[in-house]
């Protein structure tokens, strides 16, 4: 706990201590426990889970202390998995006709078996004593099921997964995060049956942020200023002073959240995206200030060197090669532009090209296109012939941000606006966004995607060899 006190923000650590979490109970927490305690923000949760994982891997939590007596020193007098199942009349047919004959029951039968066993070992403890089983106990039960019926190892979720993974898999094999398996699901459902006021970990009531007096008036005065170079420093400093108001709007959520942020802080759409970059760094105090987007995208040029050669901007080309490396196969892509090439279609989640119109400014071209677009996902628009260089804009939720001609700047701002405005990341950009926030920005503490984790290892090897 001392280590966490130094790393965590004061509010999150206070929620741990308010729930009487100590060094012994800390290692038994999972992501759902933290959410129940009111630690909803991803940053603190990831930090706590990483400390728990390190302690578990180092053996600081004693398995023998966590596994109940009937899971230790098994002898002939102990109840067996089969004897427990045999006590349930409604399960006898499945037991004698299928399990005893090395036949795997259907999904309904497996869930019935799981319900009987988890109820037998954990129901009284959870519902009456309000004590939750540790991951070691759940894994031990899964292992005993396979020992009792070895043919059930065929239920494993993948070829490289443990044989008991269908029933329980620590962290889903990812090293951290939520556990997987039907035992975990059943235990989580039983915990929900405990009355809210009697749960071991109480969800803290969400407290309304107390905003400093006059902060809304200050924001209104900033909004009224003309967004030019002369007022740039005043607006930048003022935005920093009004950060709590920005954060409060994000936390409050709501259907009109994006528009409320833009109305309150209209300068986020100006200054070529600089205000978005500054707001992102305020939201993430652990941001890697040495992050260099240009160098990162240049490494992307080394991937799939035969692709995207028609794209003249090297940073856009590097980003597209990285995205291609991360993209799952089988995703159908379409375009409302009939003449679009395959390269343009596959580039569309990141960037689209719009031909210049001599009768309109580039901004007008983008605004007209943005209104008529079927795809409302945030992306970059380049006003130029297909795959050529031109003036760059970011469009999202009917809004437009000019990024002039700096492609690395446009990509950087695009990836940061999701957090600044609370905009969901489009599915086809999720892995690219995850890679950048974990490897480059370092604002996330773990990779969810296997492909992203694999590419991170490749990039780190490259860094070591440079």
Backbone torsions as a table, in degrees:
resi	resn	phi	psi	omega
1	UNK	NA	-31.2	179.5
2	UNK	-63.3	-39.1	179.2
3	UNK	-65.0	-40.7	179.5
4	UNK	-68.1	-35.7	-178.4
5	UNK	-60.4	-33.0	180.0
6	UNK	-76.0	-33.3	-173.9
7	UNK	-89.9	-35.5	-174.0
8	UNK	-81.0	156.0	170.4
9	UNK	-70.3	155.7	-173.3
10	UNK	-59.8	-38.4	-176.5
11	UNK	-65.4	-44.2	-179.2
12	UNK	-67.6	-40.9	179.6
13	UNK	-65.5	-35.8	178.8
14	UNK	-64.0	-34.6	178.3
15	UNK	-67.5	-34.6	176.2
16	UNK	-65.6	-48.4	-178.0
17	UNK	-68.0	-32.4	178.7
18	UNK	-64.9	-27.4	177.2
19	UNK	-94.1	14.3	176.6
20	UNK	58.3	38.7	175.8
21	UNK	-81.0	129.8	176.9
22	UNK	-125.5	-173.9	-177.4
23	UNK	-59.8	-33.5	-177.2
24	UNK	-75.1	-44.5	-177.0
25	UNK	-80.8	-20.0	-177.8
26	UNK	-56.4	-42.7	-173.4
27	UNK	-69.6	-10.8	-179.4
28	UNK	-96.9	0.7	-179.7
29	UNK	-79.0	150.0	170.5
30	UNK	-129.5	-176.4	-173.9
31	UNK	-60.7	-39.5	-178.8
32	UNK	-66.2	-36.9	176.8
33	UNK	-60.0	-43.6	-177.9
34	UNK	-64.6	-39.5	178.3
35	UNK	-65.1	-40.5	178.8
36	UNK	-62.2	-30.4	179.4
37	UNK	-81.0	-2.5	178.4
38	UNK	94.2	7.3	176.8
39	UNK	-90.0	81.7	-172.1
40	UNK	-88.6	-23.4	-176.6
41	UNK	-70.7	139.3	-175.8
42	UNK	-65.2	-39.3	-176.3
43	UNK	-56.3	-58.1	179.2
44	UNK	-60.7	-38.7	-179.2
45	UNK	-63.1	-44.9	179.7
46	UNK	-61.8	-39.6	-179.4
47	UNK	-64.5	-45.7	-180.0
48	UNK	-63.7	-45.0	-178.3
49	UNK	-64.8	-33.8	178.9
50	UNK	-68.5	-37.6	176.7
51	UNK	-66.2	-41.3	178.4
52	UNK	-61.9	-44.7	-179.2
53	UNK	-61.3	-41.9	179.5
54	UNK	-64.2	-39.3	179.8
55	UNK	-68.6	-39.1	178.7
56	UNK	-66.7	-43.6	-179.3
57	UNK	-66.3	-30.1	-179.2
58	UNK	-83.9	-3.7	177.4
59	UNK	81.7	17.6	-179.5
60	UNK	-68.3	-27.4	176.7
61	UNK	-95.2	131.4	-175.6
62	UNK	-85.1	118.4	179.9
63	UNK	-63.0	-39.9	-176.6
64	UNK	-65.0	-27.2	179.2
65	UNK	-77.1	-23.5	-174.3
66	UNK	-94.6	-22.8	-176.6
67	UNK	-88.1	127.2	-177.9
68	UNK	-63.0	163.2	-175.3
69	UNK	-54.6	-40.3	-176.4
70	UNK	-73.6	1.8	173.9
71	UNK	-105.0	-1.8	-178.0
72	UNK	-114.8	154.2	174.1
73	UNK	46.2	53.7	-176.0
74	UNK	-60.2	132.1	175.1
75	UNK	-136.6	-175.3	-171.6
76	UNK	-70.9	-15.2	-178.5
77	UNK	-86.7	-10.9	-176.4
78	UNK	-76.9	147.7	173.8
79	UNK	-64.3	135.9	178.3
80	UNK	-95.3	165.2	176.3
81	UNK	-57.5	-42.3	-178.1
82	UNK	-66.2	-40.7	-178.2
83	UNK	-66.3	-32.8	177.4
84	UNK	-67.2	-43.9	179.3
85	UNK	-66.3	-34.8	-177.0
86	UNK	-67.7	-18.9	179.2
87	UNK	-74.8	-15.5	-177.1
88	UNK	-94.9	106.1	-176.0
89	UNK	-55.4	-37.7	-176.7
90	UNK	-72.4	-9.9	-178.6
91	UNK	-104.6	-5.6	-173.9
92	UNK	-57.1	-43.9	-177.5
93	UNK	-61.8	-43.3	179.2
94	UNK	-64.7	-39.7	-178.3
95	UNK	-65.4	-50.8	-173.3
96	UNK	-80.7	-34.8	-175.8
97	UNK	-90.0	-24.5	-176.6
98	UNK	-116.1	-63.8	-175.5
99	UNK	-60.2	-44.2	179.9
100	UNK	-67.2	-19.5	179.9
101	UNK	-105.3	20.0	176.5
102	UNK	58.2	38.1	174.4
103	UNK	-107.8	133.8	179.8
104	UNK	-82.9	120.5	177.9
105	UNK	-61.5	161.7	176.4
106	UNK	-72.1	178.5	-175.7
107	UNK	-56.4	-41.8	-179.5
108	UNK	-63.1	-40.4	179.6
109	UNK	-67.1	-40.9	179.0
110	UNK	-65.5	-39.6	178.7
111	UNK	-67.0	-36.3	177.3
112	UNK	-64.3	-45.6	177.3
113	UNK	-59.4	-45.6	-179.5
114	UNK	-61.7	-40.0	-179.9
115	UNK	-63.6	-42.4	179.6
116	UNK	-61.3	-47.3	-174.6
117	UNK	-72.2	-43.5	179.3
118	UNK	-67.1	-36.5	176.7
119	UNK	-64.4	-41.8	-178.8
120	UNK	-60.0	-46.3	-174.1
121	UNK	-87.6	-31.7	-167.9
122	UNK	-120.8	-18.5	-170.8
123	UNK	-60.0	-49.1	-177.5
124	UNK	-62.8	-42.8	-179.3
125	UNK	-61.0	-42.6	-176.1
126	UNK	-74.8	-51.2	-172.0
127	UNK	-80.1	-31.9	-176.4
128	UNK	-100.2	-43.6	-176.6
129	UNK	-95.7	-11.7	-179.5
130	UNK	58.2	37.1	174.7
131	UNK	-112.4	129.9	-175.7
132	UNK	-97.5	139.7	178.2
133	UNK	-68.9	147.1	177.3
134	UNK	-79.8	169.0	179.1
135	UNK	-65.8	-30.0	178.8
136	UNK	-63.1	-40.1	179.4
137	UNK	-65.5	-43.9	-179.2
138	UNK	-65.7	-39.4	178.2
139	UNK	-67.4	-38.8	178.9
140	UNK	-62.6	-40.9	177.1
141	UNK	-62.0	-42.8	179.0
142	UNK	-61.0	-42.9	179.4
143	UNK	-63.9	-39.1	-179.9
144	UNK	-67.3	-32.9	176.8
145	UNK	-63.0	-43.2	179.6
146	UNK	-68.4	-37.0	177.7
147	UNK	-63.2	-38.4	-179.3
148	UNK	-72.7	-36.8	-178.6
149	UNK	-133.0	80.6	-173.9
150	UNK	-54.9	-29.5	-178.0
151	UNK	-66.9	-15.4	179.2
152	UNK	-73.5	-6.7	175.8
153	UNK	-65.6	-15.9	176.2
154	UNK	-69.3	-10.2	178.5
155	UNK	-81.8	-4.6	-176.6
156	UNK	-49.8	145.0	-169.8
157	UNK	-73.5	-21.4	176.6
158	UNK	-158.0	166.2	-175.0
159	UNK	-61.2	-32.8	-177.0
160	UNK	-97.5	7.0	-179.6
161	UNK	-87.1	156.8	176.4
162	UNK	-59.8	153.6	-175.5
163	UNK	-64.7	-22.6	179.4
164	UNK	-96.5	10.0	-170.9
165	UNK	-61.8	-28.2	178.2
166	UNK	-63.9	-33.2	-178.0
167	UNK	-89.4	-41.6	174.7
168	UNK	-159.9	135.8	178.6
169	UNK	-141.8	113.2	-178.0
170	UNK	-57.9	123.6	179.1
171	UNK	56.4	17.1	-178.4
172	UNK	62.1	21.9	179.7
173	UNK	80.8	5.7	-176.1
174	UNK	-94.4	-2.8	178.3
175	UNK	87.6	-20.3	178.4
176	UNK	-160.5	165.7	179.8
177	UNK	96.5	-163.4	-174.8
178	UNK	-70.6	149.4	175.0
179	UNK	-80.5	164.3	-178.7
180	UNK	-126.1	166.8	176.5
181	UNK	111.8	158.2	-174.1
182	UNK	-72.9	-22.1	174.1
183	UNK	-66.9	-45.9	178.7
184	UNK	-59.7	-43.0	-179.5
185	UNK	-63.1	-44.5	-179.5
186	UNK	-64.9	-42.6	179.1
187	UNK	-62.8	-42.8	179.4
188	UNK	-62.2	-39.3	178.7
189	UNK	-66.8	-37.5	177.9
190	UNK	-65.7	-37.6	179.2
191	UNK	-62.7	-31.6	179.2
192	UNK	-70.0	-19.8	179.9
193	UNK	-77.3	-12.3	177.4
194	UNK	-74.3	131.3	176.8
195	UNK	-51.9	141.0	-174.7
196	UNK	-52.5	-41.8	-176.9
197	UNK	-75.7	-5.9	-179.7
198	UNK	-111.1	1.1	-178.0
199	UNK	-68.1	150.0	-178.0
200	UNK	-63.0	-41.7	179.1
201	UNK	-112.3	110.4	-178.0
202	UNK	-83.1	133.4	175.1
203	UNK	-72.8	119.8	-178.9
204	UNK	-66.6	141.9	177.7
205	UNK	-68.6	136.7	-178.5
206	UNK	-72.3	117.2	-178.4
207	UNK	-88.7	137.3	177.7
208	UNK	-69.3	129.6	179.3
209	UNK	-62.9	129.2	176.7
210	UNK	-86.7	108.5	-177.1
211	UNK	-83.8	143.1	177.8
212	UNK	-58.5	145.5	-179.7
213	UNK	-63.0	133.0	176.1
214	UNK	86.8	1.6	-175.6
215	UNK	-68.5	-35.3	178.6
216	UNK	-68.2	-38.1	177.7
217	UNK	-64.6	-40.1	178.4
218	UNK	-62.9	-42.5	179.4
219	UNK	-64.0	-38.0	179.3
220	UNK	-64.6	-39.3	178.3
221	UNK	-66.5	-38.5	177.4
222	UNK	-64.1	-41.8	-178.6
223	UNK	-62.1	-29.3	-178.0
224	UNK	-79.2	-15.9	-179.9
225	UNK	-71.5	145.5	175.9
226	UNK	-71.1	131.7	-177.8
227	UNK	-81.5	76.9	178.5
228	UNK	-128.4	174.8	-176.9
229	UNK	-60.7	-32.4	-179.0
230	UNK	-63.8	-36.5	-178.4
231	UNK	-97.1	3.0	-173.2
232	UNK	-56.7	-47.5	-177.6
233	UNK	-66.2	-41.8	-179.6
234	UNK	-63.9	-42.8	-179.5
235	UNK	-66.7	-43.0	179.9
236	UNK	-60.8	-47.4	179.6
237	UNK	-65.4	-39.7	-179.6
238	UNK	-66.0	-38.5	178.0
239	UNK	-62.3	-39.2	178.5
240	UNK	-64.9	-40.1	179.7
241	UNK	-68.8	-23.8	-179.7
242	UNK	-100.7	16.5	-176.0
243	UNK	-58.4	-39.8	-179.0
244	UNK	-59.7	-33.2	177.8
245	UNK	-69.3	-42.9	176.4
246	UNK	-59.5	-47.4	-179.4
247	UNK	-62.8	-38.5	180.0
248	UNK	-64.6	-40.2	178.9
249	UNK	-65.3	-41.7	179.0
250	UNK	-62.9	-42.7	-178.6
251	UNK	-70.6	-31.3	179.9
252	UNK	-70.8	-30.6	179.5
253	UNK	67.0	-147.5	-179.6
254	UNK	104.0	157.9	-176.7
255	UNK	-65.1	-29.4	-176.6
256	UNK	-102.6	20.9	-174.6
257	UNK	-59.7	-47.6	-177.1
258	UNK	-59.8	-46.7	-178.4
259	UNK	-66.4	-33.9	178.6
260	UNK	-66.6	-39.9	177.9
261	UNK	-63.9	-44.7	-178.2
262	UNK	-66.8	-39.4	178.6
263	UNK	-65.6	-40.4	-178.7
264	UNK	-75.1	-38.0	-177.9
265	UNK	-128.0	69.3	-177.0
266	UNK	-63.0	-21.9	-177.7
267	UNK	-72.1	-9.0	173.2
268	UNK	-62.3	-24.7	180.0
269	UNK	-87.6	-3.4	-178.3
270	UNK	-111.4	-165.6	175.9
271	UNK	54.4	35.4	176.6
272	UNK	55.5	24.6	177.1
273	UNK	90.6	0.4	-178.1
274	UNK	-61.1	-38.8	-178.8
275	UNK	-65.9	-31.3	176.7
276	UNK	-68.0	-42.8	178.3
277	UNK	-60.7	-43.6	-179.9
278	UNK	-66.2	-40.1	179.2
279	UNK	-64.8	-37.8	179.2
280	UNK	-62.7	-42.2	179.9
281	UNK	-67.8	-30.2	176.1
282	UNK	-71.4	-34.6	179.3
283	UNK	-71.4	-29.2	-177.2
284	UNK	-122.7	95.6	-177.4
285	UNK	-69.6	-15.4	179.2
286	UNK	-93.3	12.3	-178.1
287	UNK	-58.0	136.9	178.6
288	UNK	-76.5	100.0	-175.7
289	UNK	-68.3	-12.5	178.6
290	UNK	-94.8	7.8	179.9
291	UNK	-59.6	130.4	-179.5
292	UNK	-123.4	100.4	-176.5
293	UNK	-63.5	-37.8	-178.3
294	UNK	-63.0	-45.3	179.0
295	UNK	-63.5	-41.6	179.6
296	UNK	-60.2	-46.5	-178.8
297	UNK	-70.0	-29.1	177.1
298	UNK	-65.4	-35.6	175.7
299	UNK	-64.6	-34.0	178.2
300	UNK	-61.0	-26.0	178.6
301	UNK	-63.3	-23.8	-178.2
302	UNK	-77.8	-12.6	-178.8
303	UNK	-90.8	134.3	176.2
304	UNK	49.2	60.7	-171.8
305	UNK	-64.1	-11.8	178.4
306	UNK	-89.5	-1.7	-175.8
307	UNK	-104.6	152.5	174.6
308	UNK	62.6	26.5	-179.1
309	UNK	-65.7	-20.7	178.6
310	UNK	-75.6	-16.7	179.4
311	UNK	-81.8	113.3	-171.9
312	UNK	-77.2	-26.4	179.2
313	UNK	-78.0	117.9	-173.2
314	UNK	-66.7	-33.0	-179.3
315	UNK	-72.5	-39.9	174.8
316	UNK	-63.4	-41.9	179.6
317	UNK	-62.1	-42.1	178.7
318	UNK	-63.9	-41.9	179.2
319	UNK	-63.4	-42.3	-179.0
320	UNK	-65.8	-35.0	177.8
321	UNK	-69.1	-36.5	176.6
322	UNK	-65.7	-45.1	-179.7
323	UNK	-60.8	-41.8	179.3
324	UNK	-62.4	-37.9	179.5
325	UNK	-63.8	-30.3	-176.3
326	UNK	-95.2	-15.3	-170.8
327	UNK	-71.3	136.5	174.8
328	UNK	-76.9	142.5	177.2
329	UNK	-76.1	158.4	174.4
330	UNK	90.9	1.7	178.3
331	UNK	-84.7	123.4	-178.8
332	UNK	-78.9	131.2	179.6
333	UNK	-121.6	138.4	179.1
334	UNK	-133.1	166.2	177.7
335	UNK	-142.2	142.3	177.1
336	UNK	-85.6	1.8	175.4
337	UNK	-97.7	110.6	-172.7
338	UNK	-61.7	-33.0	-176.3
339	UNK	-88.6	5.0	-175.9
340	UNK	-65.2	137.1	176.5
341	UNK	-80.9	169.5	178.4
342	UNK	-62.7	-35.9	178.8
343	UNK	-64.4	-40.0	178.0
344	UNK	-65.6	-39.6	-179.2
345	UNK	-65.2	-44.4	-178.9
346	UNK	-73.9	-20.6	177.7
347	UNK	-83.9	-16.8	-170.2
348	UNK	-55.3	-35.5	178.3
349	UNK	-60.1	-27.7	179.4
350	UNK	-99.4	-47.3	-172.6
351	UNK	-147.9	144.2	173.5
352	UNK	-128.2	148.3	178.8
353	UNK	-104.6	137.8	176.3
354	UNK	-123.9	128.7	-178.9
355	UNK	-68.8	139.6	178.6
356	UNK	-62.7	151.8	176.9
357	UNK	-121.2	116.9	-176.8
358	UNK	-60.4	-20.4	-178.6
359	UNK	-93.3	-1.8	-179.2
360	UNK	-132.6	153.6	171.4
361	UNK	-73.8	162.2	178.9
362	UNK	-59.8	-38.1	178.4
363	UNK	-62.3	-41.5	178.8
364	UNK	-64.9	-38.6	177.2
365	UNK	-58.4	-45.1	-178.6
366	UNK	-68.4	-43.8	-178.4
367	UNK	-63.0	-41.4	177.9
368	UNK	-64.7	-43.6	-180.0
369	UNK	-64.7	-38.7	-177.4
370	UNK	-64.2	-35.8	179.9
371	UNK	-67.8	-38.5	-174.1
372	UNK	-90.3	-7.2	-176.0
373	UNK	-69.1	137.2	173.8
374	UNK	-77.1	-36.3	-179.9
375	UNK	-83.1	112.6	-178.0
376	UNK	-97.7	6.8	-179.5
377	UNK	-67.8	143.1	177.4
378	UNK	-59.0	133.9	177.7
379	UNK	-161.6	175.7	178.9
380	UNK	-96.8	143.1	171.7
381	UNK	-119.3	131.1	176.3
382	UNK	-111.5	121.1	178.3
383	UNK	-85.2	95.9	-177.6
384	UNK	-172.7	172.3	172.3
385	UNK	-63.2	152.3	-177.0
386	UNK	-48.6	129.0	176.4
387	UNK	72.6	3.1	179.4
388	UNK	-97.2	171.1	-179.3
389	UNK	-87.3	146.0	179.6
390	UNK	-168.9	-168.8	179.3
391	UNK	-71.8	138.2	-173.6
392	UNK	-109.6	141.5	176.9
393	UNK	-136.7	150.6	171.5
394	UNK	-109.6	131.9	177.9
395	UNK	-118.4	139.4	175.2
396	UNK	-162.3	137.3	177.1
397	UNK	46.3	44.9	177.8
398	UNK	68.8	13.9	178.0
399	UNK	-108.9	156.4	-177.4
400	UNK	-130.3	133.5	176.3
401	UNK	-123.0	124.1	177.9
402	UNK	-83.4	133.8	176.4
403	UNK	-122.0	20.9	179.2
404	UNK	53.7	-123.1	-177.3
405	UNK	-119.1	10.0	-179.0
406	UNK	-87.0	104.7	-177.7
407	UNK	-70.2	-37.7	179.3
408	UNK	-65.5	-36.9	177.2
409	UNK	-65.5	-42.9	-178.9
410	UNK	-62.3	-42.8	179.9
411	UNK	-66.4	-42.6	179.5
412	UNK	-59.6	-47.8	-179.0
413	UNK	-66.2	-41.9	179.4
414	UNK	-56.9	-45.8	-177.0
415	UNK	-71.7	-21.8	-178.9
416	UNK	-91.7	-22.5	-176.1
417	UNK	-68.7	-22.1	-179.5
418	UNK	-59.5	-43.3	178.9
419	UNK	-77.6	-36.4	-176.1
420	UNK	-67.2	-35.9	-179.4
421	UNK	-107.0	-1.6	-178.0
422	UNK	68.9	34.4	-178.0
423	UNK	-92.4	132.5	177.0
424	UNK	-62.6	143.0	177.6
425	UNK	-76.4	128.7	178.5
426	UNK	-59.4	144.1	-176.9
427	UNK	-51.9	-40.6	-175.9
428	UNK	-78.5	-4.2	175.6
429	UNK	-112.3	-1.9	-172.9
430	UNK	-60.5	-44.7	-177.4
431	UNK	-69.9	-38.5	177.0
432	UNK	-63.9	-43.7	178.3
433	UNK	-62.4	-42.4	179.5
434	UNK	-64.1	-41.7	179.2
435	UNK	-61.3	-48.0	-176.1
436	UNK	-67.4	-44.2	-177.5
437	UNK	-68.6	-30.0	179.9
438	UNK	-84.7	-50.6	-172.1
439	UNK	-83.1	-41.2	-173.8
440	UNK	-96.3	-56.3	-177.5
441	UNK	-76.4	-29.3	-178.0
442	UNK	59.5	34.7	178.2
443	UNK	-95.4	-7.2	172.1
444	UNK	-119.1	152.2	-171.1
445	UNK	-103.8	-3.7	-178.0
446	UNK	-154.4	156.2	175.4
447	UNK	-99.6	130.7	175.9
448	UNK	-87.2	-33.5	-175.7
449	UNK	-90.7	134.9	177.2
450	UNK	-64.1	-40.5	-179.8
451	UNK	-62.3	-39.8	178.7
452	UNK	-64.8	-44.6	179.9
453	UNK	-60.5	-40.9	179.0
454	UNK	-64.2	-42.1	-179.4
455	UNK	-69.5	-34.0	176.1
456	UNK	-59.5	-42.4	178.3
457	UNK	-62.4	-40.6	178.3
458	UNK	-63.1	-44.7	-178.8
459	UNK	-65.3	-37.4	179.3
460	UNK	-68.6	-37.2	175.1
461	UNK	-63.1	-40.3	176.9
462	UNK	-61.1	-42.9	-179.8
463	UNK	-61.7	-38.5	-179.3
464	UNK	-68.1	-30.1	-175.5
465	UNK	-90.1	-10.6	-179.0
466	UNK	-75.6	NA	NA
